[in-house]
C-alpha cells in the first residue's frame, strides 16, 4: 500500500464524525463543593510555597474561610429555593441539588468547621523544645521513635498537611449525598475516604497504635470500596445506565425506551439484587452498621482524637445521605426486598452496639460502640420509607454530629503523662477535680442516652415516631430497649465522674485555647437548643425532606 493511500486512510478517519457537545455545568449550584475543593487545592500550594513557621496560621485561616464560604453558599442556595421549588439535577445528571443534599451539606460544613477548631488546638500538650504542639505527628514520614522523628520534634515541625486533608475529606463528603449517578457516588466515596485513612495515622502520641488503626481502616475500606464498585457494575449491567433516575425506571418497569440489549438484562433479577446488596453493603460499612462495624472501635481508639470526632460525625452524615438517596430514589420499586434486610441490620446494630459498649474500659472505644448503636437508631428512620422518615433522619444526623464532636473534644482535655487518659478508671472523680469539664461531658452523655431536654431525645423521638407510623412498631420496641441498655453505660460514666473519689495520681484537665472551648461550647449549645426547642429545626428538616428525581 502506498504512503499516500495510508495517509488518506488516517486523515479521513480523523475527520469529525459529529461534534461533541461541551458539558453544561451549573457552577452556582455546585458552589459549596467547588469552594471547598478550591480551598483544599490552595492549601496544597501553601504547603509547597509558604515558609514552615507561617504555614499553621495560613492553613487554619484558609480552612476556616473555605468552610464558612461553603456554608454561606449552601444557605444562599437554600434561600433561593433550590431545596424546594427549584430542586434540580445539575452537572449533566451527575449531581442532585435538592433539600436533603443542601441540608446534609450544611451539616457537614458546620461540623467540619467545629472539628477544624479541635485540629488547630495547640495548648493541650506541654510545649516541646519551646514550641507549642498539636495532636499530630511532627513529621509523618519519620519512623516512630527514630532519630529523624526526634529531630523533627526538636526543630518544631508540625504536620500542617492535615488542614488540606480535612478540606479534601469534606469536599468528598459534600458530593457523596448529592451524587445522582453511581460513578459520581464512587468518586466521592474515594475522595473522602483516602484523606481519612491518612489522617488516622498521624497521632503524635501512641503512633504505632495510630498507624495500626490507619492500616486496618485502609484495608477494610478498600474491601468495602471494591464491593461498592462490583455492585455498581452489576446495576449498570442490569439497567444499562449509571443515572439514578433511569435505574429507578428500569427497576419499577416505567421505562419507555427499551432497547433489545436492555430487554435481555431487565429480566435478570440476580444482577439487580446482587448489585443492590453490594452497594448497600459498602454504605453500611461507612456508617458502621453491624456486621460491617469491625473497623470502628480500633480506628476510633487509634486515630488522633480530633480526627475521630470529625470522622464519627461527618462520615455518618455523608454516608446516611447517600444511603437514603439510593434506597428512596433508585430502589423504591424494590422496597419489599430491602426493607426486611434493613430491619435485621437495624436490630442487630442497635442491640450489638449497646450490649458490647457495656464491657468497654476505654472511653474512645465506648463512644465507638455508642456510635454503632446510633447507626441502628438512624436506620430505624431509614426503614420508615415516608417523608417523615427522611426528615427525622436529617434531624438526627444534625443533632448527633455536634454532640459527637463536642464529646471527643472533651476527651482531648483529660490528660496524664502519656497524653490523653482514655482509660475509664482515670476518669474517676473527675467531677470533683474539674466540675465544669465533667458537667459538660455529662450533658453530651445524656444527649447520647436520649434523655429529655437534649437533642438526642428529640432525634430519637422523631426517628422512632416515623418508624412506628411506617409500620415498624416491633423495631421501635427493640430500639427503646436498646436505648435503655445504652443509657446504663452512659450513666455509669457520669456516676464514675461525680460519685467516685479522685485518685491522687489521676489525670489533670488541660486548659484549652479558645479554639477547643468554642468547639465544646457550640456542641453544648446545639445539644440544648435542639433539645429544648427542636420545632424550628424539625420543620427545616421536614421542608428539606423531598428528593429530586
N, C-alpha and C positions, 0 to 999 in steps of 0.2 A: 504494500500500500504506500502511495507516495506521501511525502511530507505534507503537500497541500491538502490531500484528502483527509489526513489525520487532523490537520489544523481546522479544516472546515467542520469536521465532526465536533471537535470540542468547542468551537465558537458557537455553533448552533445550539449545542447542549446547554451552554451557559446563558443563552438568551432568557430573559424573564418569562416564566410561564404565565404568571399572573401576579399583580403586585401584592406584596404582603402588607396588610394594614398595620400601622403603628398602634401599639397598645394604648388604650384610653384609661388613664389613671386619675382618679379624683383625689388630688393631693390634699385638699382641705379636709375631706372626710377621714383621711388616713393620718392627719397631722399628729395625733398623740403618739402613734408608733414611730413616725418619721422623726419627730423632735427627740425622742429618747435614743433612737439609733444614731442620730446625728451627734448628740452629746457624747455617746459612747465612743464614736469614732474620733471625735476631738480629744476625748480622754486618752486614747491610744497615742495620739500625736503629742499630747502633753508629756506622757511618759518618755517619748523619744527626744523632745527638744527642750523641755523646761529643766533648769538645774535641780538637782536632787533635793536640796533643802527647801525649795519653794513648791515642790510637787503636791505635798499633802494639802496645803491650803487651796492651791489651784484646782485640784481634783475634787475636793469637798465642795467648793463653791460651784464648780461646773455641774456636778451631780445634782446638787440641790436645785440649781436653776433649771436644769433639764427636766427633773421630775415635776417641779412646780409648774413649768410651762406646759408640760404634757397634761397635767391635771386641769390647768386652765383651758386647754384645747378641748378636753372631754366635756367640761362644763359648758363651753361655748356651743359645742355640737348639740348637747342635750337641750340647751336653752333655745336653739334654733329649730328644735322639733325632730332631730334625727333619731331620737329614741322612740318616737311615737308615730306622728303622721308622715314624716319624711324618711322613715326607715327604708333602707335600700341595700342592694348588693353592689359593692364597689370593686374597683380593680379588675374589671372584666370577669366578674363572677367569683373571684378568689376570696374576697373578704366581705363579711356582713357588717353593716353599720346599723345597729338596732338597739333597742332598750337593754336587753341583757348584756350585749357586748359593751356598751358605754358604762353601764353600772359596774360591771366587773373590772373594766379598765380603770375607772375612777378608784375603786377599792384597791387594786394592785398598785397604782401610782401613789396613793396615800400611805399604804403600808410600806412601800419601798422607801418613801421619804422618811418615815419614822424609823425604819430599820437603818437607814443611812446614818442617823444620829448615833446609833449604837456602834456602827462600823467605825465612826470617826473618833470615838471616845479614847482619850489618851491619859486619863488621870488615875486609872484604877490600879495598874501595876506600878510598883516603885520604879523611879527613873533608873535607867541603866546607863552608866558612864556619863551622867549628866544630861541624857536625852530622854524625853518622855516617850513611852512605848504604848502601842495599841495591842489588840488581841491577835495580831497576825505576825507570822514569822518575819524575822529581819530580812532574810534573803531566802526566798522559797526554793531556789535551785540548790542550796547547800545541804549536805547530808546532816541529819540531826546529830548534834554533839560534836561535829567536826571542827577543825581549826578555822575553816572558812566561815562557818556559822558564828563562831566566837568573834572573829574579826569583823563580821558584818554588824554584830550587836555593838561592838566597841565603837565602830565608826558611826553608829546611829542610823543605820539604814532602816527603811520601812517599805513594806510591800504595798505601795500605793496603787498597784495594779488592781486591787480589789474594787476600787471605785468604778473603772470602766467595766469590769466583770459584772458588777452589780447592775449597771445600766444595760449591758447586753442581755442579762438574765431577765430584767424587767421588760425589755423590748420583745423578747420571745414570748413572755407571759401575756403581754398585751395582744399579740397576734393570735395566740392559741385559742382563746374562747371566741374570737371573731372569725376564725378560719371558716370559709364556706366551701372549700373543696379539700379532698383528702391529702393532696400533695402539700398544700399550704399548711395543713394541720401537722404533717410530719416535719416540715422545715421548721415550724415554730417550736415543736417539741425538742428538736435538736438544739435550736438557738438558745433556749433557756436551760436545757439540761447540762450542756457542756461547761458553761461558766460555773454552775453549781458544783459539778464534780471537782473542778479546780479549787473553788473556794473552800470546800470541805477539807482540803489537805493542808491548809495554811495556818493552822493554830500555832501560836508562839510557844505555849506550854504543851506538854504531852504530845509532841509532834509525831511520834511513831503511831500513837493511837489515832491521831488525826489522819495520817496518811493511810492507815488501815481502813478507816471509815470511808475515805475517798475511793479506795480501790474497790471495796465492797459495793459502794453506790454505783461506781462506773460499770462494773461487770454486770450487776443485776439490771442496771438501767439500760445497758447495751442489749441484754436479752429482751427486756420489755420493748425497746425500740424495734428490735427485729420482729417480734410478734406483731407489733402495730403495722410495720411495713408489709409483712406477709398478709395480714388481714386486708390492708389497702389493696394489694394486688388481687386478692380474691374478690373483693367487692367490685373492683374495676372489671374483672373477668365476667362477673355476673351481669353488670349493668352497662358496660361499655362506656362509662363516664366516671370522672372524678368529682363532678359537681354534686353537692348535697341535694339540690332540688331535683335533678334528673334521676339520681339513685332512688330518691323517695318515690318518684312517679313510677319507676320500674317496680319497686317493691310493692306498692299498693295497686299496680295494674292500671294506672290512669294515663300512661304514656301513649301518645298517638303515633309518633314517628317510629315504627318498628321495622328495623332492617332485618334481612334474613339471619345475619350473624347474631343479632340481639335475640331474635326469636329462638335460636338454638340454646342460648345460655340462660334466658329468662326462666325457663322451667327448672333450672338446676338449683334446687334449694340448698344443696350441700354447700355450694360456693357462698351463698348468702349467709347461711347460719354460721359456717366456719369463719368467714370474713368478719362478721359482726362480733363473734366471740373473741377473736384475736385482737381486734381494735379496742373493744371494751376492756379486755384484759390489760392492755397497755395503759389505758387511762386509769383503771383501778389500781395499778401499780403506783402511778403518780400520786393518787390520793391516799395511798397507804391502807387500802381495804384488805381484810383477811380474805383469802390466804396469800395475798401478794404484798404482805406488810413486813417480810422478814428483814428488809434493809433498815426499816425505820428506827428501831431502838439504837442499833450500833452507830448509825450515821448521826442521829441526833446527839448521842453521847460524845462521839469523837470529834465532830466538827467544831470550829470556834463558835462560842455561844451566840454572838451576833448573827452569824450565818445560819445557825439552827433556827433562831427566831424568825429570820426573813424567809427561810425555806419553808418552815412549818406553816407560816401564814400565807405567803403569796402563791406557793406552788399549789396548795389546796384550792385557792380561789380560781386559778387558771385552769386546773385540771377538771374541777367540777363544772366550770363554764363549758369546756369542750365536751364533757360527757353529756351535759344537758342538751347541747345543740345536736350531738349525734343521735341521741335517743328520741328527742322531740321533733327534730326537723327531718332527719334521714330515715328513721325507723319507726314512725308512728304506726305504719302498717304492720309492724312485726311485734306490736305491743304484747300480744298474748304469749309470744315466745320469750321475750326478755324479762318481762315482769316477774315470773316465778323464780328465775335465776337470781334477779336482783333482790328479791325477798330473802332468799337464802344467804346471799352475800351480806346484806344489811344485818341480818340476825346474828351471824357468826362474828361479824365485825364489832357490833355493839357489845355482845357478851364477851367475846375474846379480849377486846381491848380493856374492858372494865375489870374482868377477873384477873388477868395477868398483871395488871397495874398494881394490884394489892400486894404482890410479892416483891415489888421493886424496892431497892435500897438506895438508888441513885436518883437525884431529883430530875436530872435530864431524861433518864430512861422512863421515869414515872410520867413526865409530861409527854414523852413519845407515845407510850401506850394510851395515855389520855387522848392524844390526837387521833389514834386509831379508832377509839370508841366514838369520837366526834364524827369521824368519817362515816361511821354507821348511822349516826343520828341524821346526818345530812342526806344520806342515801334514802332514808325514810321519806324525805320530801321529794326526792327524785322519783320515787316509785308512785307518788300520788297521781302523776300524769294529768294534772289540771293546771289552769293558770295560777291558782293559789300555791300549787306545789313549786312552780318556778319562782314566784316572788318570795316564798318562805325560805327557799334555798339561798336566794340572793341576800336576803336579810341576815340569815345565819352566818353566811360567809363574811359579811361586813363586820358583824359583831365578833366573830371568832378571831379574825385576823388581828384586831387591835389587842384583844386580851392576850393572845399568844405572844406577840412581840413584847408587850409590857411584862409578861411573866418571865420570859427569857432575859429581858433587860435587868430585872431584879436579881436573877441568878448570877449575873456577872458581878454583882456588888459584894456578894458574900465570899470572903477570901481567907486563905491561910498561907503559910509559907510556900506551898507548892502551886499557888494560883487559885483558881476557883475551888471552893469547898462544896462539891456537889453531893457528897455522901450525906444521907438524911440525918445520921447521928450528929453531924456537925451543926445541923440547924436547931438542935435542942436549945431552948432558952433564948432564941433569937429575939423574941418579943420583949424580953427584959433588957437585953443588951442594946437593941435598936428598935424601939417600939414602932417608929414610923415605917421603916422598911418592912417589918413583919406585918403591919396592918395593911400596907399596900398589896403585899403578896397574898394576904388573906382575901382581899377583895377579888383578886384575879382567880384564886382557887374557888371562891364561892360562885363566881361567874361560870367557871368551867363546870361546877356541880349543878348549875341551873337553879340557884336559889332566887326567889322573887326579889324584885328591885335591882337585878343585874341584867346585863344584856343577854347573858346565857339563858336566863329564864324566858325572856321574850322570844329568843330564837328557837328554843326547844318547843315552846308552846305553839309557835307559828308552824313549825315543821310537823309536829305531831297532829295538830288540828287538820292540816292539809292532807296528811296521810289517812287520818280517820275518815275524812269526807271523801277521799278517793277509794274507800273500801278496804283499807289495810288496818282494820282495828286490832287484829292479833299482833301485828307488827308494833303498833303503838304500845300495847300492853308490855311486850318484851322490852321496848325502848324505855318505858318508865321503870321497869325492874332494873335494867342496866344502869339507868341514871342513879337509882338508889344504891347499887353496888359501887358505882363510881364516886358518889358522894362520900362513901365511907373513907376512901383513901385521901380525898381532898381534906376532909375534916380531920383525919389523923395527922396530917402535916400541920394544920392550924393548932391542934392540941399540943403537938410536939413543940411548936414555936412559943406558945404562950403559957403552957402549964408544966413545962419541964424546967429543971434547974440548969442554968448555963454551965458548961464545963470551963474550968479555969484556962485550959489550953485551947479553948474553942476559937473559931474563926473571928476575924474582925469584919466590920462592914466598911468597905472603902467609900470615901466621899467622892461622888462622881462630879464631872463637869456639868455645865448647863445642858450639854447635848443629851446625856442619858436621862437627866432629870426631865427634860422635855419629852423624851420618848415614853418614859413611865407615866408622866403627867397626862399626856394625850391618851394613853391606854386607859388610865383610871377614869378620865373624863368621858371617853366614848362608852366605857363599860356602864357608867352610872346613867348617862343621858339616854342610852338605848334601853336601859332597864326601867328608868322612871317614866320617860316619855317617848315610847317607841313609835307612836302612831304616825308621825310625820315620815319617818324612815320606812315604816311598813307600807305607807301609801306610795312613797317614792319607788320602792321595790315592786309594788303592785303595778304602777304605771309602766315600769320598765320590763314587765314580765312577758312581753309578746315577741316571739321570734319572727324575723322576716324570712320568707322562703321564695 
